[in-house]
Amino acid sequence: MIPVTSFAGKTVAVFGLGASGLASCRALKAGGAKVIAGDDDADNVATAAQAGFITADLRRVSWTNFTALILTPGAPLTHPSPHWCVLMAQQAAVEVIGDIELFCRERRRNAPDAPFVAITGTNGKSTTTALIAHLMRFAGYDTQMGGNIGTAILSLEPPRMGRVHVIEMSSYQIDLAPSLDPSIGILLNISEDHIDRHGTLAHYAAVKERLVAGVQPEGTAIVGVDDGFGRNIADRIDRSGKRVVRISVRNPLADGIYVEHETIVRASGAARNEIARLGGIGSLRGLHNAQNAACAAACALSMGIGIDVLQNGLRSFPGLAHRMEQVGRVGNVLFVNDSKGTNADAAAHALSSFSNIFWIAGGKPKAGGITGLADYFPRVRKAYLIGEAAQEFSLTLGDRVPHEISETLAVAVASAARDAEASRLADPVVLLSPACASFDQYRNFEIRGAAFRDLVTTLPGVKPVV
């Protein structure tokens, strides 16, 4: 745990008592703050009370004594409208921040030069975070990994020299961290997502930009430049005088790191140096993973990790659960769990990685559906549609892709396994990449992915992928 001493002797409100909220309560209390905790969910309030925290209905207390409101990223800060507790804080001139901001303040107070790697992007941030943490551990660093990837940041060990914090951040978390200042900031990509919480794509991009624009003066901003937002952001940071490493998997760069023929290349002026090879690394299959690996390589090099260590670290990366996770084989049929592919852009990465796909898609639909995936439809031998989006996706696929409405994941897995095996293709893949949220049938994408994995393990003749 990281005790938060910056609010010692002060009273702080904490709203949202999930894992990160409770971690904030513990850290603030350990640092000497008085914590008043609240939530819209009575069960969460009861859990906090049982853990020994003072709880209250924050609608019915005076805000004049609060120094800050620590807000869960799940509560809207601005769009579609501020949460009621945000409005109360604003009316009382109380600052509204999140647990990432608490971490940043403690690091500045106690270990401002401790390595702090922050990662964001519309797609790929969890894989990149896990890969960087793996590379750091492989290189011998004391490594703490958390944030949006699962472990609340304040539940990690405190910053100190020789210990690197590798932290995934959503746009919601960045929005609540006004003084975010990593030593290495990574922005993978920007495409349309979470507009309901940011109002416009431009505002969403501006929030993401803050993570890399805020790197420390001697730090490094690593920016994917394969989209227009990324190119403009990299140029602005460059003009500000900070060090920028541009990343591309689509075009060679005159100065930066790019991927060409499954090789990561570093360019500087007329010099071109091979950094690592990605061919044959199953956990880093596909163009999207090439971008993740290139960004991770740029981070590792910025941390002083040698090329040999980098290559061996990439080859030993096991992959991220629920993201292009190879969960089993039946004969020559490969089963891939990409449950984390919760929007069309993420699903595109998975669809682009295989040729003969028996695709399981659907769930709680997002804006735009799968209309933007039409270029990948020729790769799909058949689709199996589940959840609320099934009818909508069926209309989009029409006559272009053979498909059936399976409704449930269990039916989809059984049907896809049968058809893939009967196809007699050389390399059929049963791919769960839903292009949808999970919330219609599962509490989160992890539970959906685990259900897929469990269903695959019960198939006759299934073997692990080696």
C-alpha positions as CSV (number, residue, x, y, z in Angstrom):
1,M,0.0,0.0,0.0
2,I,1.1,3.6,-0.6
3,P,0.1,5.8,2.4
4,V,-1.2,9.2,1.1
5,T,0.4,11.8,3.4
6,S,-0.5,14.8,1.3
7,F,-3.8,15.1,3.1
8,A,-2.6,14.3,6.6
9,G,-4.8,16.1,9.2
10,K,-7.5,17.0,6.6
11,T,-10.9,15.6,5.9
12,V,-11.4,14.0,2.5
13,A,-14.6,12.6,0.8
14,V,-14.3,9.4,-1.2
15,F,-17.1,8.5,-3.6
16,G,-17.2,5.1,-5.2
17,L,-16.3,2.2,-3.0
18,G,-15.1,-0.5,-5.4
19,A,-11.6,-1.8,-5.3
20,S,-9.9,1.4,-6.2
21,G,-12.2,3.4,-3.9
22,L,-11.5,1.2,-0.9
23,A,-7.7,1.3,-1.7
24,S,-7.9,5.1,-1.6
25,C,-9.7,5.0,1.7
26,R,-7.0,2.8,3.2
27,A,-4.2,4.9,1.7
28,L,-5.6,8.2,2.9
29,K,-6.3,6.8,6.4
30,A,-2.8,5.4,6.6
31,G,-1.4,8.8,5.7
32,G,-3.3,10.6,8.5
33,A,-6.4,11.9,6.7
34,K,-10.0,11.6,8.0
35,V,-12.0,9.8,5.3
36,I,-15.8,10.1,4.8
37,A,-16.8,7.4,2.3
38,G,-20.0,7.2,0.2
39,D,-21.5,5.3,-2.8
40,D,-24.7,5.1,-4.6
41,D,-24.7,1.3,-4.0
42,A,-25.8,0.4,-0.4
43,D,-23.8,-2.9,-0.5
44,N,-20.6,-1.0,-1.3
45,V,-21.3,1.3,1.6
46,A,-21.9,-1.6,3.9
47,T,-18.6,-3.2,2.8
48,A,-16.7,0.0,3.6
49,A,-18.3,0.3,7.0
50,Q,-17.4,-3.3,7.8
51,A,-13.8,-2.4,6.8
52,G,-13.8,0.3,9.5
53,F,-14.3,3.4,7.5
54,I,-16.7,6.3,8.3
55,T,-19.5,6.2,5.8
56,A,-22.2,8.7,5.1
57,D,-24.8,9.8,2.5
58,L,-22.7,12.6,0.9
59,R,-25.9,14.3,-0.1
60,R,-26.6,15.0,3.5
61,V,-23.3,16.2,4.9
62,S,-21.7,19.6,4.9
63,W,-19.0,19.9,2.3
64,T,-17.3,22.9,4.0
65,N,-14.9,20.7,5.9
66,F,-13.8,18.6,2.9
67,T,-10.4,19.4,1.3
68,A,-10.9,17.1,-1.7
69,L,-13.3,14.6,-3.3
70,I,-11.6,11.4,-4.5
71,L,-13.9,10.3,-7.2
72,T,-14.2,6.8,-8.8
73,P,-13.5,6.9,-12.5
74,G,-16.8,5.2,-13.1
75,A,-18.8,8.3,-12.1
76,P,-19.1,11.0,-14.8
77,L,-17.0,14.1,-14.3
78,T,-18.3,16.2,-17.2
79,H,-20.5,14.2,-19.6
80,P,-23.3,13.4,-20.2
81,S,-23.6,15.5,-17.0
82,P,-21.5,15.7,-13.8
83,H,-22.4,13.2,-11.1
84,W,-24.3,14.8,-8.2
85,C,-21.3,14.5,-5.9
86,V,-19.2,16.4,-8.4
87,L,-21.7,19.2,-8.5
88,M,-21.7,19.4,-4.7
89,A,-17.9,19.5,-4.6
90,Q,-17.9,22.2,-7.3
91,Q,-20.4,24.3,-5.4
92,A,-18.2,24.0,-2.3
93,A,-15.0,24.8,-4.2
94,V,-13.6,21.4,-3.3
95,E,-11.1,19.9,-5.8
96,V,-12.2,16.7,-7.5
97,I,-9.4,14.2,-8.2
98,G,-8.8,10.4,-8.4
99,D,-6.4,7.8,-7.1
100,I,-3.9,8.4,-9.9
101,E,-3.5,12.0,-8.7
102,L,-2.9,10.8,-5.2
103,F,-0.1,8.6,-6.4
104,C,1.4,11.4,-8.4
105,R,1.5,13.7,-5.4
106,E,3.1,11.1,-3.2
107,R,5.7,10.3,-5.7
108,R,6.6,14.0,-6.1
109,R,6.8,14.3,-2.3
110,N,8.9,11.2,-1.6
111,A,10.6,9.9,-4.8
112,P,10.2,12.3,-7.7
113,D,12.9,10.5,-9.7
114,A,11.4,7.0,-9.3
115,P,10.6,5.5,-12.7
116,F,6.9,5.8,-13.5
117,V,5.6,4.5,-16.9
118,A,2.1,5.5,-17.8
119,I,0.2,3.9,-20.7
120,T,-3.0,4.9,-22.5
121,G,-4.7,4.5,-25.9
122,T,-8.0,3.5,-27.3
123,N,-6.8,0.0,-28.0
124,G,-3.9,-2.1,-26.8
125,K,-3.1,-0.4,-23.6
126,S,-3.6,-3.5,-21.4
127,T,-1.3,-5.7,-23.6
128,T,1.3,-3.0,-23.7
129,T,1.2,-2.5,-20.0
130,A,1.6,-6.2,-19.3
131,L,4.3,-6.5,-21.9
132,I,6.3,-3.5,-20.4
133,A,6.0,-4.9,-16.9
134,H,7.2,-8.3,-18.2
135,L,10.2,-6.7,-19.9
136,M,11.0,-4.7,-16.8
137,R,10.9,-7.9,-14.6
138,F,12.9,-9.8,-17.2
139,A,15.5,-7.1,-17.0
140,G,15.7,-7.4,-13.3
141,Y,13.7,-4.4,-12.2
142,D,11.5,-4.4,-9.0
143,T,8.2,-3.9,-11.0
144,Q,4.8,-2.8,-9.8
145,M,2.0,-3.0,-12.3
146,G,-1.6,-1.7,-11.9
147,G,-4.1,1.0,-12.6
148,N,-6.8,0.3,-15.2
149,I,-5.3,-3.2,-15.8
150,G,-6.7,-4.4,-12.5
151,T,-4.7,-3.6,-9.3
152,A,-5.6,-0.3,-7.8
153,I,-2.5,2.0,-7.9
154,L,-2.6,2.8,-4.2
155,S,-2.5,-0.9,-3.4
156,L,0.9,-1.2,-4.9
157,E,4.2,-0.7,-3.1
158,P,5.4,2.9,-2.7
159,P,7.6,4.6,-5.4
160,R,11.4,4.5,-4.7
161,M,14.5,4.4,-6.9
162,G,15.1,1.1,-8.5
163,R,11.4,0.3,-8.5
164,V,9.4,1.0,-11.6
165,H,5.6,1.6,-11.6
166,V,4.0,0.5,-14.9
167,I,0.4,1.9,-14.9
168,E,-2.4,1.6,-17.4
169,M,-4.7,4.6,-17.5
170,S,-8.1,5.1,-19.0
171,S,-9.3,8.5,-20.2
172,Y,-11.5,8.6,-17.1
173,Q,-8.5,8.2,-14.8
174,I,-6.4,10.8,-16.7
175,D,-9.3,13.2,-16.4
176,L,-9.0,13.0,-12.6
177,A,-5.2,13.5,-12.5
178,P,-4.5,17.1,-13.2
179,S,-0.8,16.9,-12.4
180,L,0.0,13.6,-14.1
181,D,3.8,13.6,-14.7
182,P,5.2,10.2,-15.7
183,S,8.9,9.7,-16.5
184,I,7.8,7.8,-19.6
185,G,4.3,8.4,-21.1
186,I,2.9,6.2,-23.8
187,L,0.0,7.1,-26.1
188,L,-0.7,4.1,-28.4
189,N,-3.5,5.4,-30.6
190,I,-6.8,7.3,-30.7
191,S,-10.1,6.3,-32.3
192,E,-13.7,7.0,-31.4
193,D,-14.6,5.6,-28.0
194,H,-16.3,6.7,-24.7
195,I,-17.8,9.7,-26.4
196,D,-20.8,9.4,-24.0
197,R,-18.3,10.4,-21.2
198,H,-16.3,13.0,-23.1
199,G,-18.8,14.7,-25.3
200,T,-16.7,14.9,-28.5
201,L,-13.8,12.9,-30.0
202,A,-11.7,16.1,-29.8
203,H,-12.2,16.3,-26.0
204,Y,-11.5,12.6,-25.6
205,A,-8.2,13.1,-27.6
206,A,-7.3,16.1,-25.5
207,V,-7.6,14.1,-22.3
208,K,-5.4,11.3,-23.7
209,E,-2.9,13.9,-24.8
210,R,-2.4,15.1,-21.2
211,L,-0.7,11.8,-20.3
212,V,2.2,12.3,-22.8
213,A,2.3,16.1,-22.7
214,G,2.8,15.9,-18.9
215,V,6.0,13.8,-18.9
216,Q,8.7,15.2,-16.7
217,P,11.2,17.6,-18.3
218,E,13.9,14.9,-18.7
219,G,11.3,12.2,-19.5
220,T,10.1,10.6,-22.7
221,A,6.8,10.8,-24.6
222,I,6.2,7.7,-26.8
223,V,3.4,8.4,-29.3
224,G,1.8,6.2,-32.0
225,V,1.6,8.3,-35.1
226,D,-0.6,6.1,-37.3
227,D,-3.6,8.3,-36.7
228,G,-4.0,12.0,-37.2
229,F,-4.5,12.8,-33.6
230,G,-1.3,11.0,-32.7
231,R,0.7,12.8,-35.3
232,N,-0.5,16.2,-34.2
233,I,0.1,15.4,-30.5
234,A,3.6,14.2,-31.2
235,D,4.3,17.5,-33.1
236,R,3.0,19.6,-30.3
237,I,5.1,17.8,-27.6
238,D,8.1,18.1,-29.9
239,R,7.6,21.9,-30.2
240,S,7.4,22.1,-26.4
241,G,11.0,20.9,-26.1
242,K,10.3,17.5,-24.6
243,R,11.7,14.2,-26.0
244,V,9.3,12.4,-28.3
245,V,9.7,8.9,-29.8
246,R,7.3,8.4,-32.7
247,I,6.0,4.9,-33.4
248,S,4.5,3.5,-36.6
249,V,3.5,0.1,-37.8
250,R,2.3,1.4,-41.2
251,N,5.1,3.6,-42.5
252,P,8.9,3.9,-42.1
253,L,9.9,6.9,-40.1
254,A,12.9,9.2,-40.6
255,D,13.2,9.5,-36.8
256,G,11.5,7.1,-34.5
257,I,10.7,3.4,-34.2
258,Y,8.7,1.5,-36.8
259,V,7.9,-2.1,-37.8
260,E,8.7,-3.5,-41.1
261,H,8.4,-7.2,-42.1
262,E,7.9,-8.3,-38.5
263,T,11.1,-6.4,-37.5
264,I,11.2,-3.5,-35.1
265,V,13.5,-0.8,-36.5
266,R,15.0,2.3,-34.9
267,A,15.7,5.3,-37.2
268,S,17.7,8.3,-36.4
269,G,18.8,10.5,-39.3
270,A,20.4,8.2,-41.9
271,A,20.9,5.4,-39.4
272,R,18.6,2.3,-39.3
273,N,19.1,-0.3,-36.6
274,E,17.2,-3.5,-36.1
275,I,16.0,-3.7,-32.5
276,A,14.0,-6.9,-32.4
277,R,12.2,-9.5,-34.5
278,L,8.5,-10.4,-33.9
279,G,8.1,-13.3,-36.3
280,G,7.1,-16.5,-34.5
281,I,6.0,-14.9,-31.3
282,G,2.4,-16.1,-31.0
283,S,1.5,-13.8,-28.1
284,L,2.4,-10.8,-30.3
285,R,0.6,-11.8,-33.5
286,G,-0.9,-9.2,-35.7
287,L,-0.3,-5.5,-36.6
288,H,-1.9,-4.2,-33.5
289,N,0.5,-6.3,-31.3
290,A,3.4,-5.0,-33.5
291,Q,2.4,-1.5,-32.3
292,N,2.2,-2.7,-28.7
293,A,5.6,-4.3,-29.0
294,A,7.2,-1.3,-30.7
295,C,5.9,1.0,-27.9
296,A,7.2,-1.4,-25.3
297,A,10.5,-1.6,-27.0
298,A,10.8,2.2,-27.1
299,C,10.1,2.2,-23.4
300,A,12.6,-0.5,-22.6
301,L,15.3,1.3,-24.6
302,S,14.5,4.5,-22.8
303,M,15.0,2.6,-19.5
304,G,18.4,1.5,-20.7
305,I,17.5,-2.1,-21.4
306,G,19.9,-3.8,-23.9
307,I,18.7,-5.2,-27.3
308,D,19.5,-8.8,-26.4
309,V,17.5,-8.6,-23.2
310,L,14.7,-6.9,-25.1
311,Q,14.5,-9.7,-27.7
312,N,14.5,-12.5,-25.2
313,G,11.9,-10.6,-23.1
314,L,9.6,-10.3,-26.1
315,R,9.9,-14.0,-26.9
316,S,9.1,-15.0,-23.4
317,F,6.0,-12.8,-23.1
318,P,3.0,-15.2,-22.4
319,G,0.4,-12.7,-23.6
320,L,-2.5,-11.1,-21.8
321,A,-5.6,-13.0,-20.7
322,H,-8.7,-12.3,-22.9
323,R,-6.6,-10.5,-25.5
324,M,-5.7,-12.7,-28.5
325,E,-5.3,-15.5,-25.9
326,Q,-4.7,-18.9,-27.5
327,V,-6.7,-21.2,-25.2
328,G,-6.6,-24.5,-27.0
329,R,-6.7,-26.7,-30.1
330,V,-8.9,-29.4,-31.4
331,G,-7.0,-31.1,-34.2
332,N,-5.9,-28.2,-36.3
333,V,-8.6,-25.8,-35.1
334,L,-7.2,-23.0,-32.9
335,F,-9.5,-21.3,-30.3
336,V,-8.7,-17.7,-29.5
337,N,-10.2,-15.7,-26.7
338,D,-10.3,-12.0,-27.5
339,S,-13.1,-11.1,-25.1
340,K,-11.3,-7.8,-24.4
341,G,-12.2,-6.8,-28.0
342,T,-15.1,-4.7,-26.8
343,N,-15.4,-2.4,-29.8
344,A,-15.1,-2.6,-33.6
345,D,-11.5,-1.2,-33.7
346,A,-10.3,-3.8,-31.2
347,A,-12.1,-6.6,-33.1
348,A,-10.5,-5.4,-36.3
349,H,-7.1,-6.1,-34.8
350,A,-8.1,-9.7,-34.1
351,L,-9.8,-10.2,-37.5
352,S,-6.8,-8.9,-39.3
353,S,-4.6,-11.5,-37.7
354,F,-6.2,-14.7,-39.2
355,S,-7.5,-15.8,-42.5
356,N,-10.1,-18.6,-41.9
357,I,-12.2,-17.3,-39.1
358,F,-15.2,-18.8,-37.4
359,W,-16.2,-15.6,-35.6
360,I,-18.2,-15.3,-32.4
361,A,-19.5,-11.8,-32.0
362,G,-22.1,-9.8,-30.1
363,G,-23.1,-8.6,-26.7
364,K,-24.2,-5.2,-25.7
365,P,-23.7,-3.1,-28.9
366,K,-21.7,0.1,-29.2
367,A,-22.3,3.0,-31.6
368,G,-21.5,2.0,-35.2
369,G,-21.8,-1.7,-34.6
370,I,-19.6,-3.7,-37.0
371,T,-20.3,-1.7,-40.1
372,G,-16.6,-0.5,-40.0
373,L,-15.4,-4.1,-40.2
374,A,-16.6,-4.8,-43.7
375,D,-13.0,-5.0,-45.1
376,Y,-12.4,-8.1,-42.9
377,F,-15.6,-9.9,-43.8
378,P,-13.8,-12.0,-46.5
379,R,-11.7,-13.5,-43.8
380,V,-14.8,-14.8,-42.0
381,R,-16.0,-18.2,-43.0
382,K,-19.0,-18.0,-40.7
383,A,-20.2,-15.8,-37.8
384,Y,-22.0,-16.9,-34.7
385,L,-24.0,-14.0,-33.2
386,I,-24.8,-13.7,-29.5
387,G,-26.5,-11.3,-27.1
388,E,-28.4,-8.0,-27.7
389,A,-26.5,-7.2,-30.8
390,A,-27.3,-10.4,-32.7
391,Q,-30.1,-9.1,-34.8
392,E,-28.3,-5.8,-35.6
393,F,-25.1,-7.7,-36.6
394,S,-27.2,-10.1,-38.7
395,L,-28.5,-7.3,-40.7
396,T,-25.0,-5.8,-41.2
397,L,-23.6,-9.2,-42.3
398,G,-26.5,-9.9,-44.6
399,D,-25.6,-12.1,-47.5
400,R,-21.9,-11.2,-47.3
401,V,-21.0,-13.5,-44.5
402,P,-22.7,-16.8,-43.6
403,H,-24.0,-16.5,-40.1
404,E,-26.4,-17.9,-37.5
405,I,-27.9,-16.3,-34.4
406,S,-26.6,-18.5,-31.6
407,E,-27.9,-16.2,-28.8
408,T,-25.6,-17.7,-26.1
409,L,-21.9,-18.2,-25.9
410,A,-22.3,-21.9,-25.2
411,V,-24.3,-22.5,-28.4
412,A,-21.8,-20.4,-30.4
413,V,-18.8,-22.3,-29.2
414,A,-20.3,-25.7,-29.9
415,S,-21.5,-24.6,-33.4
416,A,-18.3,-22.9,-34.4
417,A,-16.1,-25.8,-33.2
418,R,-18.2,-28.2,-35.2
419,D,-18.1,-26.1,-38.4
420,A,-14.4,-25.3,-38.1
421,E,-13.5,-29.0,-37.7
422,A,-15.7,-30.0,-40.6
423,S,-14.3,-27.3,-42.9
424,R,-11.1,-29.2,-43.4
425,L,-9.2,-25.9,-43.8
426,A,-5.5,-25.9,-43.0
427,D,-5.7,-23.2,-40.3
428,P,-9.2,-22.6,-39.1
429,V,-9.6,-20.3,-36.0
430,V,-12.6,-20.1,-33.7
431,L,-12.3,-16.5,-32.6
432,L,-14.3,-14.8,-29.8
433,S,-13.8,-11.1,-30.6
434,P,-17.3,-9.7,-29.7
435,A,-16.9,-6.0,-30.9
436,C,-19.4,-5.4,-28.0
437,A,-19.5,-4.8,-24.3
438,S,-20.3,-7.8,-22.2
439,F,-22.9,-6.3,-19.9
440,D,-26.0,-7.9,-21.4
441,Q,-25.0,-11.4,-20.4
442,Y,-21.8,-11.1,-18.3
443,R,-20.7,-8.7,-15.6
444,N,-17.4,-7.9,-17.4
445,F,-15.3,-9.1,-20.3
446,E,-13.1,-11.2,-18.0
447,I,-16.0,-13.3,-16.9
448,R,-17.1,-13.7,-20.6
449,G,-13.6,-14.7,-21.6
450,A,-13.3,-17.2,-18.7
451,A,-16.7,-18.7,-19.8
452,F,-15.3,-19.1,-23.4
453,R,-12.1,-20.7,-22.0
454,D,-14.1,-23.1,-19.8
455,L,-16.3,-24.1,-22.8
456,V,-13.3,-24.8,-25.0
457,T,-11.6,-27.0,-22.3
458,T,-14.7,-29.3,-22.3
459,L,-14.6,-29.9,-26.1
460,P,-13.6,-33.5,-27.0
461,G,-10.0,-33.8,-28.0
462,V,-8.9,-30.3,-26.9
463,K,-5.2,-29.8,-26.2
464,P,-3.3,-26.8,-24.8
465,V,-1.4,-24.5,-27.2
466,V,2.3,-25.0,-26.9
